[in-house]
Amino acid sequence: MMIPVKIVRNLFFPKRWRNDGFTLVEIMVVVVIISILALFAAPNLTSWGRKMRLKGMADTFLENMQQAKIYAIKRNTSVTFNFTAAATCPGGSYNVTDDQDGTVVVFDVMNDPGDTSRTQNVCLQASTFPVTGAGFTSRGLPKSPSAYAVTISSSDLIASGDPIYTIRRTSAGGLILDKGTNP
C-alpha cells in the first residue's frame, strides 16, 4: 500500500515550517553561539601568528647561512659570520662578509628597520658561537672545526612550552634547524 506524498510531506514538514523563514530568536541564538566560539578562538590565533613569525625568522636565518655557504663555493672565496648576541631580548644581529674584499654578502633581515612587522621581539642568542673563525671556506667546509649554535626566540613567547629554534652548524659544515621549547 502506497502512502500519498501529500500525507508524508504534511506529516514530516508541517506547513508553518515550509513557508516561514527563520525567526529573530533563532538568528540571535546563532549569533551568540558564533560570538562565543570567536571569543575562545581569537587568543589562539594571535599566539599561532607569533609562533609562525618566529618560525619564519628561524627559517630565514638558516637560509642566509646556507646562502653564505653557496656564495663561498661559487665565488671561490671564504666568508665570515659576524654575530652579536642579544644582551636583552629583543636584540642580536648578524651579517656575513666576504673575506677577500670585506663586502657584506648576507644582511641581517631580523633587525631590518623597514620591516618591523616580521621582526618584532626576536632574540638572537649564541650559546656556543665562536668569537672568531666562524664561516665557510671556498670549498664549503667550516673555517673552524668546532660546531656552534645560535638560538632564536621571541620576547612574546616566554611561557613554558613556547617554541625556540636553534640553528646548529656541525663540525662537518652541515646546517640543522632544531625546534625546542622554553623550559
C-alpha positions in Angstrom: 0.0 0.0 0.0 1.4 3.4 -1.0 1.1 6.4 1.3 0.3 9.5 -0.7 3.1 12.0 -0.9 1.0 14.8 0.4 0.3 13.0 3.7 4.0 12.2 4.2 5.0 15.8 3.4 2.4 17.2 5.8 3.4 14.7 8.5 7.1 15.5 8.5 7.1 19.0 7.2 4.2 21.0 8.6 3.1 24.0 6.6 4.3 26.5 9.1 7.9 25.1 8.7 7.8 25.2 5.0 6.5 28.7 4.4 8.2 30.7 7.2 11.8 31.8 7.4 14.0 32.0 10.5 12.6 33.8 13.5 14.6 36.6 15.1 15.2 34.4 18.2 16.7 31.7 16.1 19.0 34.1 14.4 20.1 35.7 17.7 20.9 32.3 19.2 23.2 31.5 16.2 24.9 34.9 16.5 25.5 34.3 20.2 27.0 30.9 19.6 29.3 32.2 16.9 30.4 35.1 19.1 31.3 32.7 22.0 33.3 30.5 19.6 35.1 33.5 18.2 35.9 34.7 21.8 37.7 31.4 22.5 39.5 31.2 19.1 40.9 34.8 19.0 43.7 34.3 21.6 44.8 31.1 20.0 45.0 32.7 16.6 47.2 35.5 18.0 49.6 33.1 19.6 49.7 31.0 16.5 50.7 34.0 14.4 53.5 34.9 16.8 54.8 31.3 16.6 54.7 31.3 12.8 56.5 34.6 12.7 59.3 33.2 14.9 59.5 30.0 12.7 59.8 32.2 9.7 62.7 34.1 11.2 64.5 30.9 12.1 64.0 29.6 8.6 65.3 32.9 7.2 68.4 32.7 9.4 69.1 29.1 8.3 68.6 30.1 4.6 71.0 33.0 5.0 73.7 30.7 6.4 73.1 28.3 3.5 73.3 31.2 1.0 76.6 32.2 2.6 78.0 28.7 2.1 76.8 28.6 -1.5 78.3 32.1 -2.1 81.7 30.9 -0.8 81.7 27.9 -3.2 80.5 29.9 -6.2 82.9 32.8 -5.8 85.8 30.6 -4.6 86.3 32.7 -1.5 85.8 32.3 2.2 83.1 34.0 4.2 82.9 35.0 7.9 79.8 35.2 10.1 79.7 38.3 12.3 77.3 37.7 15.1 76.3 39.9 18.0 74.2 38.1 20.6 71.3 39.8 22.4 72.2 41.2 25.8 68.5 41.7 26.4 65.5 40.4 24.5 64.7 41.6 21.8 68.0 42.0 20.1 71.0 40.5 18.5 72.3 40.9 14.9 74.4 39.2 12.3 75.8 39.6 8.8 78.2 37.6 6.6 81.2 39.2 4.9 83.4 38.1 2.0 87.0 37.6 3.4 88.6 38.8 0.2 87.1 42.3 -0.1 85.1 42.7 3.1 81.7 43.2 1.3 78.6 42.2 3.2 77.2 39.1 1.5 74.1 38.4 3.7 72.3 41.2 5.6 70.6 40.8 8.9 66.9 40.6 8.0 65.9 40.2 11.6 66.8 43.8 12.5 65.6 45.4 9.3 64.3 48.8 10.4 62.0 48.9 7.4 60.2 45.7 8.3 59.2 45.8 11.9 56.0 43.7 11.4 58.0 40.5 10.8 61.0 41.1 13.1 59.3 42.4 16.3 60.6 41.0 19.5 63.0 38.4 18.0 66.0 37.4 20.1 69.3 36.0 18.8 71.3 34.3 21.4 74.5 32.3 20.8 75.3 29.7 23.4 78.3 28.2 21.5 79.1 30.7 18.8 82.8 31.3 18.4 84.1 34.8 18.7 86.3 34.5 15.6 86.7 32.0 12.8 83.0 31.2 12.1 82.2 30.8 8.5 82.9 28.7 5.4 85.9 28.2 3.2 85.9 28.3 -0.6 85.1 24.6 -0.6 82.1 24.9 1.6 83.8 23.5 4.6 83.8 25.2 8.0 86.6 27.6 8.8 86.8 26.3 12.3 86.4 22.7 13.3 84.2 23.3 16.2 80.4 23.1 16.0 78.3 26.0 17.1 74.7 27.0 17.6 72.5 30.1 17.5 69.2 30.2 19.4 66.3 32.3 18.1 63.4 33.1 20.5 60.8 35.7 21.0 60.0 38.0 23.9 56.3 37.5 23.1 56.6 33.8 23.6 58.1 33.3 27.0 55.8 30.8 28.7 56.9 27.3 29.4 56.4 25.2 26.4 56.6 28.0 23.8 58.9 27.3 20.9 62.5 28.3 20.5 64.6 27.4 17.5 68.3 26.5 17.4 70.4 26.6 14.2 73.4 24.3 14.6 76.4 24.1 12.3 78.0 20.7 12.7 81.8 20.2 12.7 81.4 18.9 9.1 79.7 22.0 7.9 76.1 20.8 7.9 73.3 23.2 9.0 70.5 21.9 11.1 67.3 23.6 12.4 66.1 22.2 15.7 62.8 23.1 17.4 62.8 23.2 21.2 60.6 24.6 23.9 61.1 27.1 26.7 61.9 25.4 29.9 
